[in-house]
Amino acid sequence: MADYILAMTTCPEEKAEEIALKLVESKECACVNIVPGMTSIYHWDGKIEKTKECLLLMKTESYLTESLLRSLKEVHPYEVPEYIVVPIKWGSKDYLDWISENVYQP
């Protein structure tokens, strides 16, 4: 059985669909959920910033972790995009099989 991950990033609302589409078209993700309406408050360049963003939830197989990061950096507008990966410990077999069927297989 394959190992699966949930990768997360934030991005400007106007770039969310473009990023999600690229990652699904490249088959690095089977699915990207766009969660709009998020406000992020963070330190950047010595200041506290406040930005409206979307959260992208990306589902894929773990062997694509590095490739996904490279592709994300190509299309993401941030100098340092958030990229956090969480292992999927369990999921329905049907859903996990669907992920495998819809990502790049070496």
Secondary structure, DSSP 8 states (H G I E B T S, - for coil): ---EEEEEEEEEGGGHHHHHHHHHHTTS-SEEEEEEEEEEEEEETTEEEEEEEEEEEEEEEGGGHHHHHHHHHHH--SSS---EEEEE----HHHHHHHHHTS---
